Amino acid sequence: MWLPHAAARSGWGNLIEACKVVGIGESRVRTTVSRLVSAGQIEGEKEGRKSYYRLTSRANDEFARAARLIYRRGGRTWRG
């Protein structure tokens, strides 16, 4: 689906099909995409009759920061 790269994009049909596989209906996908666009997390573009979505540069930066925190090495030791 979305790759952690600003230029990566996903087609609307691909997004719906991927969500369908895990039991998420098209209606819920449409609502979620609409909310993410409104929040400035993803942006859409049309090419003819097809729609594509990608992370905004702001969301891409947030994703990169989160990945650095999650996957950093030499962090604090977890004490459960």
C-alpha positions in Angstrom: 0.0 0.0 0.0 1.8 3.2 1.1 5.5 3.0 1.2 7.6 5.3 3.4 8.6 7.4 0.5 7.1 10.7 -0.6 6.8 9.6 -4.3 5.1 6.2 -3.6 1.4 6.2 -4.4 -1.4 3.7 -4.3 -4.3 3.3 -6.7 -7.8 3.5 -5.3 -8.6 0.0 -6.5 -5.5 -1.5 -5.0 -6.3 0.1 -1.7 -9.9 -1.2 -1.7 -8.7 -4.7 -2.6 -6.0 -4.8 0.0 -8.4 -3.8 2.7 -11.0 -6.2 1.5 -8.6 -9.1 2.1 -8.4 -8.2 5.8 -12.2 -7.7 6.1 -12.4 -3.9 5.8 -15.3 -2.8 3.6 -15.2 -0.2 0.8 -17.5 2.1 2.8 -15.1 2.2 5.7 -12.1 2.7 3.4 -13.8 5.7 1.7 -14.6 7.3 5.1 -11.0 6.7 6.3 -9.4 8.1 3.2 -11.7 11.1 3.3 -10.6 11.8 6.9 -6.9 11.3 6.1 -7.2 13.8 3.3 -9.0 16.3 5.5 -6.3 15.9 8.1 -3.6 16.6 5.6 -2.0 13.1 6.0 -2.6 11.9 2.4 -3.3 13.7 -0.9 -5.1 12.4 -3.9 -4.6 12.9 -7.6 -6.6 11.8 -10.6 -5.3 10.5 -13.9 -8.3 10.1 -16.2 -10.8 8.1 -14.3 -8.3 6.6 -11.8 -7.5 8.0 -8.4 -4.2 7.7 -6.6 -3.2 8.6 -3.1 0.2 9.3 -1.4 1.5 10.4 1.9 1.9 14.2 2.2 5.4 15.4 2.8 4.3 16.3 6.4 3.0 12.7 7.0 6.1 11.3 5.3 8.3 13.2 7.8 6.1 12.0 10.7 6.4 8.4 9.5 10.2 8.7 9.2 10.5 10.2 12.8 8.3 7.3 14.1 10.4 4.7 12.3 13.6 6.1 13.8 12.1 5.9 17.3 10.7 2.4 16.8 13.8 0.9 15.1 16.6 2.8 16.8 19.5 0.8 18.3 21.1 1.3 21.6 18.0 2.7 23.3 17.1 2.3 26.8 16.7 -1.2 28.2 13.2 -2.3 28.7 12.4 -3.3 32.2 9.0 -4.9 31.6 
